[in-house]
Amino acid sequence: MIREYRENDLEAILNMWLNVNITVHDFISPDYWVNCYDSVKKMLPESTIYVYVEEDVIQGFVGLQGNYVAGLFVDKPYRSKGIGKALLDHAKERKDTLTLHVYKENARAVKFYKREGFFPLSERTDENTGCTEIRMEWEKGMNHDR
């Protein structure tokens, strides 16, 4: 079930954010994510967050800032079960366009977003990590088989 974020979700979401980032972005020092924790803790409640919950366990979440997908996270035991797609579809139902940045080195995520109709617009170097990010966009009703 997908529902809106509740204040008491914060700790579970933050822990998932940290653990998933460290795991899937193994090309970035874990210290980077640990150092970002406090700023993310302040920012999360200001975002629109939808959580995927089964049996009172948060299995994933998507954070939006306007039309920008600030993050899409699925906890490791629940990956490859359609949760990320469900969360992204939930966001798509509420927006006409979505944009995001994804690390080029995160090939699995790049492939996922392309499969879900996002197309690359540009690349840039993330000043904080030195890694290349791809800016991607999805637009309702557009077929972006590129």
Secondary structure by P-SEA (a helix, b strand, c coil): ccccccccaaaaaaaaaaaaaaaaaccccaaaaaaaaaaaaaaccccbbbbbbccccccccccccccccccccccccccccaaaaaaaaaaaaaccbbbbcccccaaaaaaaaaaaccccccccccccccbbbbbbbbbccccccc
